[in-house]
Amino acid sequence: MELRTVTISSKGQIALPKKVRTQIGFKEGDKVVILEKQGRLEILPANSDDILLRSLLGCMAPIRRRTHKEREKDLDEFLKQVRPDSAQ
């Protein structure tokens, strides 16, 4: 993991450094989803499996009677098992 500092423009925009875009595989025109989680932001490709999983867990909330934080923890644990090499 490499720490990068970017500046927010007057329009609320940020530019992702080229090295980061290349590593992640983002290209001009790609759609991304920004998730807020405990005061932190995650930027994911709009077609990411993580988005689908988060949506599914959100739909199950009334059935499971779990809080948002509990569901997020469940998802994080699941992703660690499915993708042990991914950083969460």
N, C-alpha and C positions, 0 to 999 in steps of 0.2 A: 504494500500500500504506500502510495506517495501523496504527501500533502500538497495541495495546490491552492493558491489564493486567486480569486477572481473578483472583479468589481461589478456591482449591480448598477446598471445605467439608470438614467432618470425615468426611463420607460419600464423599469423593473426587469430588464433583460440581463442575462449573463452569457458570456461566451465560454464554451468548453474548450480547453486547450487542445491543439491538434493531436498531441501525443495521446491524450485521454480518448478523444474521438476515435483515433486509429486503433487503440487497444481494445476498446469496447465494440468497435465496428459501426459506430454511428456515421451516417452519411447525410449530406445536405438534403433536407426535405423529410427526413425520418421523423416519425411521431414518437414522443416520449411521454411517460406518465411520471408525475412527481408525487411521491407519497411522503406525508409527514408522519413521523413516528417518534414520539417522546422527544420533541424539540429538534429532531434531526430530519434531514431531507434525503430521500433516495430517488435517484433518477434511473428509470428503467425503460427499455424499449417497450413501446405500446403493445407489441405482440408477445411480451414476456410471459412465460409459464407462471411466474410469480403473481402476475396480475390476475390470471384465471384462478389460481389457488386462493388468493386473498378474497376474490369475489365470492367463490364458493363457500368459504368459511363465513363470510359476512351473511350470506343467505341462510346459513344453518343456525345463526345466532338464536332465533326464537326457540328452535327445537332443542338446542344444546343448553340454553339458559346460562351462557358464559358471558363474562364481561368482554369488552373490546380488548383490554390488555391481556386477558387470558387467551383469547383467540389469537392475538398477535404472537404470544409466547408459544402456543400450540403450533402455529405456522412456522415460526423460527426453528423449533425443534424438529419438525417434519423436514424442512429444507436442509437442516444439518445432516439428517439421515440419508436423504435422497442425493444431496450434493455435498459430501463431506469436504470437498476442496474449495467450496465457495465461502467467501467471507461475508458474514452477516453483521 
